[in-house]
């Protein structure tokens, strides 16, 4: 009987870190496990048996029961169950909340209906085909009082072998005021934060699903028929992180609802302000149907004729699956909708005095970005239509080269002969420089699964530089050059094996985890090797000047693209669909989309920029 947790270095086939195992069949194992989490075992009751229950009402005979609110439960037999029920109603505030469950079936239900804050940590490990289920709910009702605040923080970790994992976190806040004053003020603010980790270690495509849902609902009513001045303010904040892995389906959902109703003297300047950000980033498994959805619904009703509304709604999502965002904003019966789908979603709806403006601040999925020199990057739709030209403000004569997106949808471009990297946010606004200490001619950039950036340098030391997500220097790697530094780079899914070219006939490799030079991946390429991209399922593409070369998992040439054209293929980008890629000719400015299997040209356009930097970098918005 073991629970997967604590510090460890093993990795399961999905590539996610797996923690060390502790034997919970003994008290010593339990103590060691709690210590690994930084918890004092003296604060926990330890239950062992076929049916373990912690909560206010023992189910009856055959159950091992406790009223403790901090419990470790170990169910040791087939068909056994652990059940944790936490209920807090005392106005003085809830007692400590937390459980660790290990067994075939684990159920945790938490409910708080008094006080203004909630904090709870739940850890579950289901054995065999058993399932984990966790529900956390906070409900606050305030019938009077001009100011109301609430907070909730939930931490849930679920690991199953072949069963399902399910989490539902909810917060419901209600405020209602009736008064006769002529000057009124009503304020409501709620913060809901959560972290959910769900991992199925032995699932197939048909069993072992993950499901996470977070709901936040705020309702505010003010009845003041004599009021001629004042305000009604409401702020909802839903911030979470979800980390899911399963070969079967993984789904996540955020639902945020805000409602304001105000009755004042007709024509009075009593105002309503509503703010509602919801943000989440998530990694999901390898199922193509994995999805993260976020729905935001806001409404303001004001009987005043001056329509004194202010609304600021925001959805920010990023996921390795498919993100979908939907906003619905209603002001005195006038509804505005906003939606977006992609791996990154950034939606905003801003309303002032009854006029609403929806925006999509994220780059549309599938748009093609091309570095064209003079500090510029073009954004084009796949059909070649120019959307906008991004300017690094580095000036004429500055080569813009490698391009990459981070998980939040920000775009980065290497400023080759300016020895810099520029960052643009999802609306295309220049956000400044990223990183520092570039030695000479940074040419390519990529991001790993943890948000770290790697930058390849063509000249100077030729080292590959590693930066943290905020641009802080982390490491440098003295890779062996062929003809010209670490010209173009690509990182394998293991997060360790770095592939790179050096403007020669080789594709070289380096282990950034052990800081070790590895054997060359490919030799004897027919042209000069520039951009390199790894293909899902194994192999690589190389922009090899006279053609684009496809290599198999052993580095052998299996296919060539564009070889009948008089081009200088320099840049590459994989299409989000995984069945095609884009290639750029740095001399002519031609950019073409090739079908990966057949080699057919699916789309093409020209940047309209003369050589020698007409298409020196490519990226496709995820």
Wavefront OBJ file of the C-alpha trace (Angstrom):
o trace
v 0.000 0.000 0.000
v 1.783 3.148 -1.194
v 0.861 6.745 -1.822
v 2.605 8.626 -4.609
v 3.832 11.921 -3.138
v 6.806 13.700 -1.650
v 10.142 14.397 -3.312
v 11.272 12.098 -6.090
v 12.803 11.971 -9.539
v 11.029 9.166 -11.388
v 9.006 9.995 -14.505
v 5.927 8.236 -15.822
v 5.432 7.625 -19.553
v 3.547 10.873 -20.000
v 6.687 12.795 -19.172
v 5.361 14.404 -15.987
v 7.348 14.369 -12.784
v 6.374 11.556 -10.474
v 7.017 11.725 -6.759
v 8.513 9.234 -4.359
v 6.411 6.483 -2.760
v 5.615 6.117 0.925
v 4.196 2.984 2.558
v 1.060 4.108 4.357
v 0.360 0.716 5.830
v 2.607 1.696 8.730
v 2.543 4.713 11.025
v 6.188 5.393 10.194
v 5.356 5.611 6.495
v 2.536 8.043 7.226
v 4.765 10.229 9.379
v 7.477 10.285 6.713
v 4.900 11.176 4.069
v 3.485 14.079 6.085
v 7.004 15.308 6.800
v 7.758 15.313 3.053
v 4.815 17.702 2.646
v 6.089 19.958 5.415
v 3.237 18.935 7.748
v 3.369 18.045 11.430
v 1.913 14.542 11.867
v 0.777 15.489 15.367
v -1.947 17.611 13.766
v -3.504 14.635 11.966
v -5.636 11.686 13.031
v -4.602 8.477 11.230
v -7.349 6.021 10.247
v -6.854 2.512 8.844
v -9.610 0.109 7.910
v -11.990 -1.037 5.206
v -14.350 1.926 5.634
v -12.949 5.130 7.090
v -15.087 8.160 7.866
v -14.201 11.631 9.105
v -17.040 14.054 9.695
v -19.918 15.096 11.932
v -22.145 12.009 11.537
v -20.745 8.463 11.567
v -22.497 6.271 8.953
v -22.837 3.413 11.438
v -21.409 -0.053 12.152
v -18.421 -1.202 10.188
v -17.002 2.316 9.864
v -13.909 3.672 11.564
v -15.029 7.172 12.514
v -13.552 10.442 13.780
v -14.723 14.040 14.065
v -11.252 15.388 13.366
v -11.008 17.873 10.498
v -7.417 16.886 9.620
v -7.183 13.195 8.770
v -5.019 10.610 7.020
v -7.192 7.730 5.807
v -5.797 4.405 4.552
v -8.278 1.822 3.207
v -6.547 -1.513 2.937
v -8.915 -3.987 1.234
v -10.570 -4.386 -2.182
v -13.844 -2.492 -2.271
v -12.789 -0.315 0.640
v -13.688 3.384 0.862
v -12.403 6.559 2.496
v -14.902 9.343 3.138
v -14.158 12.826 4.456
v -17.008 15.237 5.195
v -16.142 18.686 6.446
v -18.849 21.140 7.443
v -18.228 24.515 9.030
v -21.103 26.725 10.138
v -19.629 28.538 13.149
v -19.534 32.299 12.684
v -16.228 32.439 14.557
v -14.515 30.884 11.564
v -13.824 27.378 10.282
v -11.334 25.005 11.939
v -8.354 23.629 9.953
v -9.419 21.641 6.888
v -7.421 18.894 5.179
v -7.314 15.198 4.363
v -4.985 12.653 2.791
v -6.734 9.564 1.430
v -5.320 6.333 0.037
v -7.510 3.453 -1.104
v -9.774 2.011 -3.814
v -12.360 4.792 -3.444
v -11.772 8.253 -2.005
v -14.513 10.831 -1.423
v -14.066 14.302 0.076
v -16.857 16.847 0.575
v -16.210 20.247 2.120
v -18.917 22.807 2.881
v -18.560 26.173 4.606
v -21.661 28.279 5.141
v -20.381 30.827 7.652
v -17.395 33.069 8.007
v -15.822 34.878 5.080
v -12.888 32.677 4.126
v -12.086 29.073 3.334
v -8.816 27.206 2.949
v -8.520 23.474 2.422
v -5.998 20.938 1.114
v -7.061 17.526 -0.195
v -4.719 14.779 -1.388
v -6.150 11.534 -2.812
v -4.557 8.400 -4.264
v -6.894 5.790 -5.733
v -5.608 2.258 -6.217
v -6.569 -0.115 -9.022
v -9.666 1.011 -10.890
v -10.831 3.127 -7.949
v -11.816 6.781 -8.318
v -11.135 10.058 -6.539
v -13.842 12.652 -5.967
v -13.513 16.022 -4.238
v -16.098 18.785 -3.741
v -15.382 22.084 -1.991
v -18.110 24.681 -1.538
v -18.258 28.064 0.177
v -21.541 29.913 0.601
v -21.839 33.379 2.125
v -25.138 35.188 2.526
v -25.191 38.699 3.893
v -28.567 40.354 4.294
v -27.291 43.699 5.482
v -24.085 45.676 5.676
v -22.561 47.891 3.029
v -19.302 45.970 2.629
v -18.740 42.276 1.982
v -15.527 40.355 1.302
v -14.845 36.656 0.799
v -11.876 34.454 -0.045
v -11.352 30.801 -0.886
v -8.168 28.858 -1.488
v -8.344 25.184 -2.490
v -5.453 22.809 -3.114
v -6.387 19.414 -4.565
v -4.010 16.659 -5.674
v -5.459 13.463 -7.136
v -3.590 10.413 -8.417
v -5.311 7.293 -9.703
v -3.958 4.164 -11.311
v -6.801 3.420 -13.745
v -9.812 5.219 -12.278
v -11.193 8.721 -12.731
v -10.359 11.957 -10.927
v -13.026 14.598 -10.332
v -12.876 17.996 -8.612
v -15.554 20.649 -8.186
v -14.800 23.903 -6.381
v -17.520 26.505 -5.899
v -18.041 29.837 -4.210
v -21.397 31.583 -3.909
v -21.619 35.080 -2.430
v -24.904 36.933 -1.954
v -25.439 40.485 -0.704
v -28.768 42.289 -0.404
v -29.435 45.736 1.052
v -32.628 47.724 1.458
v -32.347 51.255 2.825
v -33.981 54.668 2.766
v -30.842 56.820 2.631
v -30.329 59.372 -0.131
v -26.583 58.652 -0.416
v -25.699 54.954 -0.649
v -22.613 52.761 -0.985
v -22.486 49.004 -1.488
v -19.260 47.039 -1.992
v -18.647 43.343 -2.657
v -15.305 41.675 -3.358
v -14.375 37.997 -3.700
v -11.112 36.179 -4.347
v -11.148 32.526 -5.351
v -7.802 30.798 -5.951
v -7.187 27.135 -6.546
v -4.631 24.593 -7.648
v -5.675 21.210 -9.039
v -3.310 18.398 -10.009
v -4.793 15.236 -11.530
v -2.711 12.312 -12.756
v -3.788 8.916 -14.113
v -0.735 6.676 -14.213
v -1.945 3.607 -16.133
v -4.919 4.780 -18.169
v -5.811 3.978 -21.756
v -7.799 6.125 -24.171
v -11.052 4.769 -22.706
v -10.553 4.783 -18.917
v -9.063 7.106 -16.354
v -10.599 10.523 -17.067
v -9.824 13.816 -15.335
v -12.430 16.486 -14.679
v -11.962 19.813 -12.921
v -14.532 22.566 -12.464
v -14.424 25.870 -10.597
v -17.552 27.976 -10.120
v -17.733 31.502 -8.726
v -21.036 33.353 -8.325
v -21.591 36.846 -6.927
v -25.001 38.451 -6.508
v -25.521 42.017 -5.286
v -28.832 43.815 -4.784
v -29.397 47.341 -3.546
v -32.873 48.765 -3.043
v -32.718 52.458 -2.168
v -35.657 54.274 -3.804
v -34.656 57.611 -2.214
v -31.011 57.486 -3.277
v -29.807 60.358 -5.451
v -26.059 59.626 -5.217
v -23.687 56.821 -4.374
v -22.287 53.670 -5.910
v -22.532 49.919 -6.163
v -19.206 48.103 -6.598
v -18.618 44.415 -7.318
v -15.339 42.565 -7.970
v -14.937 38.850 -8.673
v -11.486 37.323 -9.003
v -11.140 33.675 -10.110
v -7.515 32.561 -10.466
v -6.442 28.943 -10.804
v -3.887 26.476 -12.068
v -4.785 23.030 -13.396
v -2.262 20.296 -14.191
v -3.852 17.183 -15.712
v -2.449 14.034 -17.279
v -4.334 11.094 -18.718
v -4.348 9.172 -21.998
v -8.124 9.365 -21.640
v -10.071 12.617 -21.635
v -9.064 15.590 -19.449
v -11.501 18.492 -19.127
v -11.468 21.708 -17.119
v -14.102 24.412 -16.732
v -14.240 27.857 -15.122
v -17.659 29.474 -14.615
v -17.840 33.020 -13.277
v -21.133 34.862 -12.779
v -21.650 38.426 -11.529
v -25.015 40.088 -11.049
v -25.812 43.622 -9.894
v -29.290 45.087 -9.395
v -29.771 48.650 -8.226
v -32.958 50.584 -7.550
v -32.498 54.293 -6.855
v -34.345 57.526 -7.484
v -35.061 57.759 -11.235
v -32.483 59.835 -13.103
v -30.038 59.868 -10.179
v -26.263 59.452 -10.798
v -25.986 56.344 -8.635
v -23.374 54.244 -10.432
v -22.574 50.561 -10.882
v -19.065 49.185 -11.336
v -18.321 45.544 -12.058
v -14.877 43.925 -12.423
v -14.412 40.234 -13.209
v -11.093 38.728 -14.188
v -10.743 34.968 -14.498
v -7.375 33.458 -15.332
v -5.958 29.979 -15.556
v -3.156 28.111 -17.208
v -3.176 24.352 -17.550
v -1.259 21.440 -18.946
v -3.286 18.478 -20.085
v -2.634 14.960 -21.400
v -2.108 13.595 -24.899
v -5.781 13.120 -25.787
v -6.651 15.315 -28.768
v -10.052 16.108 -27.242
v -8.629 17.617 -24.015
v -10.271 20.981 -23.432
v -10.337 23.898 -20.999
v -13.493 26.028 -21.104
v -14.180 29.315 -19.383
v -17.583 31.014 -19.279
v -18.086 34.487 -17.853
v -21.575 35.945 -17.440
v -22.175 39.449 -16.086
v -25.319 41.513 -15.725
v -26.082 45.006 -14.463
v -29.596 46.352 -13.955
v -30.057 49.983 -12.994
v -33.364 51.828 -13.010
v -31.576 55.216 -13.291
v -32.045 56.870 -16.639
v -28.403 57.988 -16.910
v -27.119 54.433 -17.578
v -24.156 54.908 -15.219
v -22.555 51.496 -15.866
v -18.903 50.490 -15.845
v -17.863 46.935 -16.747
v -14.414 45.344 -17.086
v -14.566 41.593 -17.792
v -11.490 39.550 -18.701
v -10.746 35.905 -19.550
v -7.138 34.721 -19.875
v -6.531 31.031 -20.605
v -3.675 28.926 -21.907
v -3.599 25.143 -22.218
v -1.801 22.343 -24.017
v -5.279 21.177 -25.082
v -7.936 23.430 -26.617
v -9.050 26.552 -24.764
v -12.514 28.027 -25.266
v -13.696 31.304 -23.767
v -17.202 32.794 -23.801
v -18.306 36.139 -22.357
v -21.882 37.406 -22.069
v -22.375 40.941 -20.753
v -25.846 42.401 -20.181
v -26.625 46.001 -19.167
v -30.293 46.898 -18.708
v -31.329 44.225 -21.176
v -28.634 45.060 -23.784
v -26.420 41.961 -24.318
v -22.894 41.813 -25.771
v -21.121 38.500 -26.480
v -17.458 37.679 -27.024
v -15.806 34.313 -27.684
v -12.559 32.724 -28.813
v -11.016 29.268 -29.244
v -7.353 28.206 -29.444
v -4.551 27.039 -27.203
v -4.505 30.582 -25.790
v -7.581 32.724 -25.169
v -7.507 36.390 -24.127
v -10.938 38.024 -24.082
v -11.999 41.385 -22.759
v -15.276 43.288 -22.647
v -15.218 46.882 -21.423
v -18.406 48.887 -20.961
v -18.829 52.574 -20.157
v -22.164 54.349 -19.883
v -23.950 51.499 -21.617
v -21.530 51.162 -24.553
v -19.658 47.818 -24.591
v -16.505 47.027 -26.554
v -15.470 43.356 -26.867
v -11.833 42.600 -27.664
v -9.699 39.558 -28.322
v -6.229 40.400 -27.161
v -4.713 37.077 -28.126
v -3.353 36.427 -31.609
v -5.810 34.285 -33.626
v -4.774 30.633 -33.789
v -3.202 29.805 -37.159
v -1.979 33.304 -38.000
v 1.527 33.252 -39.500
v 4.279 35.537 -38.194
v 7.297 36.327 -40.399
v 10.490 38.180 -39.474
v 11.276 40.590 -42.314
v 14.193 42.676 -41.005
v 14.530 46.349 -40.097
v 13.150 45.480 -36.682
v 9.833 44.301 -38.145
v 7.606 41.202 -37.933
v 4.570 40.689 -40.167
v 1.364 39.024 -38.940
v -0.625 37.417 -41.761
v -3.681 35.226 -41.983
v -2.983 31.790 -43.529
v -4.260 33.066 -46.889
v -1.512 35.697 -46.871
v -3.648 38.699 -45.886
v -1.501 41.158 -43.930
v -3.008 41.767 -40.475
v -0.411 44.073 -38.953
v 3.323 44.744 -38.806
v 4.921 44.562 -35.364
v 7.832 46.914 -34.732
v 10.603 46.191 -32.229
v 11.694 49.845 -32.455
v 15.257 48.671 -33.061
v 15.396 50.601 -36.340
v 16.564 50.082 -39.906
v 19.300 47.561 -40.550
v 18.377 45.330 -37.589
v 17.716 41.714 -38.582
v 14.668 40.149 -36.913
v 15.133 36.374 -36.925
v 13.804 33.589 -34.662
v 10.227 33.712 -33.341
v 8.474 31.831 -30.518
v 5.315 31.999 -28.398
v 5.194 31.395 -24.647
v 2.267 29.617 -22.957
v 0.455 32.912 -22.314
v 0.447 33.819 -26.020
v 3.198 36.436 -25.913
v 5.435 36.591 -29.008
v 9.236 36.838 -28.852
v 11.634 37.753 -31.670
v 15.425 37.632 -31.675
v 17.011 40.922 -32.753
v 20.071 39.396 -34.407
v 22.591 42.233 -34.782
v 21.075 44.278 -31.924
v 21.999 41.499 -29.458
v 18.537 41.548 -27.920
v 15.184 39.738 -27.784
v 11.917 41.711 -28.072
v 8.603 40.702 -26.512
v 5.079 41.500 -27.767
v 1.913 40.808 -25.780
v -1.146 39.108 -27.268
v -2.513 42.350 -28.701
v 0.713 43.037 -30.600
v 1.940 45.757 -28.221
v 5.699 45.896 -27.690
v 6.393 44.909 -24.080
v 10.140 45.592 -24.142
v 13.254 43.432 -24.060
v 13.499 39.902 -22.703
v 16.672 38.583 -21.074
v 20.144 40.072 -21.279
v 23.792 39.141 -21.661
v 23.595 38.037 -25.274
v 27.135 37.556 -26.556
v 26.764 37.898 -30.309
v 23.883 37.478 -32.759
v 21.012 35.669 -30.973
v 19.201 33.929 -33.824
v 16.665 31.443 -32.501
v 14.431 31.085 -29.437
v 12.110 28.458 -27.939
v 10.207 27.782 -24.706
v 10.077 24.544 -22.726
v 7.076 23.104 -20.874
v 8.008 24.988 -17.692
v 8.119 28.375 -19.428
v 11.905 28.633 -19.587
v 13.397 30.167 -22.735
v 16.408 28.922 -24.708
v 18.231 31.241 -27.118
v 20.706 30.044 -29.733
v 23.561 32.377 -30.727
v 25.211 32.287 -34.150
v 28.433 34.019 -33.209
v 30.610 35.050 -30.271
v 30.744 32.166 -27.826
v 27.965 30.407 -29.730
v 26.557 29.279 -26.377
v 22.886 28.431 -25.911
v 21.480 30.645 -23.135
v 18.676 29.626 -20.782
v 16.343 32.135 -19.115
v 13.508 31.809 -16.631
v 9.958 32.855 -17.591
v 10.612 36.418 -16.405
v 13.871 36.706 -18.377
v 16.277 35.994 -15.540
v 19.475 34.227 -16.603
v 19.477 30.555 -15.545
v 22.305 28.792 -17.404
v 24.502 28.780 -20.506
v 25.552 25.715 -22.495
v 28.865 25.557 -24.334
v 27.692 23.471 -27.267
v 30.159 22.237 -29.884
v 29.856 24.297 -33.105
v 30.227 23.050 -36.655
v 30.595 26.178 -38.776
v 28.694 28.869 -36.832
v 27.622 28.607 -33.184
v 24.200 27.365 -32.096
v 22.459 28.844 -35.106
v 18.971 27.276 -34.802
v 17.689 25.152 -31.921
v 14.859 22.703 -31.092
v 14.090 20.931 -27.793
v 12.807 17.358 -27.542
v 9.733 16.510 -25.467
v 11.957 15.047 -22.739
v 12.996 18.624 -21.934
v 16.654 17.630 -22.062
v 17.778 16.825 -25.614
v 18.573 19.971 -27.581
v 18.890 19.655 -31.364
v 20.757 22.416 -33.199
v 22.334 23.364 -36.498
v 25.518 25.329 -37.106
v 25.251 26.316 -40.778
v 26.930 23.137 -41.939
v 25.818 19.667 -42.969
v 25.038 18.331 -39.478
v 22.195 18.308 -36.993
v 23.888 18.197 -33.623
v 22.625 17.384 -30.113
v 23.328 18.462 -26.552
v 21.836 17.338 -23.210
v 20.864 20.481 -21.277
v 19.931 18.420 -18.188
v 23.395 16.885 -17.755
v 25.324 19.618 -19.635
v 26.758 16.993 -21.974
v 27.516 17.011 -25.693
v 25.772 14.114 -27.452
v 26.389 12.274 -30.695
v 25.280 14.049 -33.883
v 21.717 13.284 -34.935
v 22.206 13.668 -38.708
v 25.238 13.994 -40.992
v 25.880 14.706 -44.655
v 22.899 16.949 -45.370
v 22.977 18.089 -49.018
v 22.808 21.851 -48.394
v 23.429 24.295 -45.553
v 21.363 23.505 -42.466
v 19.424 26.382 -40.937
v 16.097 26.088 -39.055
v 15.314 22.730 -37.434
v 11.917 21.609 -36.101
v 11.104 18.313 -34.396
v 8.073 16.428 -35.703
v 5.579 14.878 -33.247
v 6.045 11.120 -33.345
v 9.758 11.300 -34.171
v 12.070 12.812 -36.737
v 12.778 16.381 -37.773
v 12.497 18.965 -40.534
v 15.528 21.011 -41.589
v 15.517 24.116 -43.796
v 18.529 23.025 -45.832
v 18.794 26.007 -48.214
v 18.026 24.288 -51.561
v 15.208 22.181 -50.038
v 13.454 21.297 -46.801
v 14.679 17.914 -45.624
v 12.631 15.493 -43.536
v 14.634 13.169 -41.280
v 13.409 10.006 -39.592
v 14.059 9.100 -35.959
v 17.545 7.857 -36.849
v 18.536 10.996 -38.717
v 18.150 9.537 -42.208
v 16.657 11.556 -45.063
v 13.204 10.233 -45.975
v 11.637 13.123 -47.895
v 12.441 16.524 -49.439
v 10.154 19.509 -50.073
v 10.500 22.513 -52.348
v 13.584 21.135 -54.072
v 12.363 22.103 -57.545
v 12.296 25.783 -56.634
v 15.175 28.210 -56.925
v 15.006 29.177 -53.275
v 17.034 29.629 -50.133
v 14.896 27.914 -47.490
v 15.880 29.373 -44.142
v 12.965 29.397 -41.644
v 10.391 26.820 -40.502
v 7.262 26.622 -38.347
v 4.970 23.683 -37.621
v 1.250 24.290 -38.119
v -0.895 23.724 -34.961
v -2.821 20.979 -36.773
v 0.308 18.814 -36.912
v -0.171 17.714 -40.535
v 1.606 20.571 -42.301
v 4.405 23.098 -41.899
v 5.412 26.552 -43.148
v 8.794 27.390 -44.720
v 10.323 30.773 -45.549
v 12.777 31.744 -48.291
v 15.063 34.467 -46.918
v 16.005 35.789 -50.359
v 12.727 35.887 -52.272
v 10.334 36.397 -49.334
v 8.228 33.428 -50.389
v 6.422 31.681 -47.535
v 4.735 28.356 -48.289
v 2.676 25.799 -46.413
v 3.517 22.182 -47.263
v 1.490 19.070 -46.506
v 3.775 16.975 -44.341
v 2.793 13.643 -45.904
v 2.430 14.448 -49.596
v 4.601 17.535 -49.942
v 1.816 19.407 -51.730
v 1.823 23.207 -51.402
v -1.342 24.134 -49.482
v -0.927 27.910 -49.311
v 1.639 30.574 -50.175
v 2.311 34.311 -50.038
v 5.211 36.723 -50.449
v 6.282 39.169 -47.742
v 7.043 41.873 -50.302
v 10.423 42.505 -48.702
v 13.657 42.250 -50.657
v 16.611 40.105 -49.696
v 18.617 39.333 -47.670
v 16.134 39.189 -44.772
v 12.755 38.691 -46.423
v 11.664 35.704 -44.266
v 14.299 35.036 -41.608
v 11.950 33.685 -38.958
v 8.559 31.978 -38.781
v 6.007 31.144 -36.112
v 2.349 30.137 -36.182
v 0.017 31.303 -33.405
v -1.044 28.249 -31.358
l 1 2 3 4 5 6 7 8 9 10 11 12 13 14 15 16 17 18 19 20 21 22 23 24 25 26 27 28 29 30 31 32 33 34 35 36 37 38 39 40 41 42 43 44 45 46 47 48 49 50 51 52 53 54 55 56 57 58 59 60 61 62 63 64 65 66 67 68 69 70 71 72 73 74 75 76 77 78 79 80 81 82 83 84 85 86 87 88 89 90 91 92 93 94 95 96 97 98 99 100 101 102 103 104 105 106 107 108 109 110 111 112 113 114 115 116 117 118 119 120 121 122 123 124 125 126 127 128 129 130 131 132 133 134 135 136 137 138 139 140 141 142 143 144 145 146 147 148 149 150 151 152 153 154 155 156 157 158 159 160 161 162 163 164 165 166 167 168 169 170 171 172 173 174 175 176 177 178 179 180 181 182 183 184 185 186 187 188 189 190 191 192 193 194 195 196 197 198 199 200 201 202 203 204 205 206 207 208 209 210 211 212 213 214 215 216 217 218 219 220 221 222 223 224 225 226 227 228 229 230 231 232 233 234 235 236 237 238 239 240 241 242 243 244 245 246 247 248 249 250 251 252 253 254 255 256 257 258 259 260 261 262 263 264 265 266 267 268 269 270 271 272 273 274 275 276 277 278 279 280 281 282 283 284 285 286 287 288 289 290 291 292 293 294 295 296 297 298 299 300 301 302 303 304 305 306 307 308 309 310 311 312 313 314 315 316 317 318 319 320 321 322 323 324 325 326 327 328 329 330 331 332 333 334 335 336 337 338 339 340 341 342 343 344 345 346 347 348 349 350 351 352 353 354 355 356 357 358 359 360 361 362 363 364 365 366 367 368 369 370 371 372 373 374 375 376 377 378 379 380 381 382 383 384 385 386 387 388 389 390 391 392 393 394 395 396 397 398 399 400 401 402 403 404 405 406 407 408 409 410 411 412 413 414 415 416 417 418 419 420 421 422 423 424 425 426 427 428 429 430 431 432 433 434 435 436 437 438 439 440 441 442 443 444 445 446 447 448 449 450 451 452 453 454 455 456 457 458 459 460 461 462 463 464 465 466 467 468 469 470 471 472 473 474 475 476 477 478 479 480 481 482 483 484 485 486 487 488 489 490 491 492 493 494 495 496 497 498 499 500 501 502 503 504 505 506 507 508 509 510 511 512 513 514 515 516 517 518 519 520 521 522 523 524 525 526 527 528 529 530 531 532 533 534 535 536 537 538 539 540 541 542 543 544 545 546 547 548 549 550 551 552 553 554 555 556 557 558 559 560 561 562 563 564 565 566 567 568 569 570 571 572 573 574 575 576 577 578 579 580 581 582 583 584 585 586 587 588 589 590 591 592 593 594 595 596 597 598 599 600 601 602 603 604 605 606 607 608 609 610 611 612 613 614 615 616 617 618 619 620 621 622
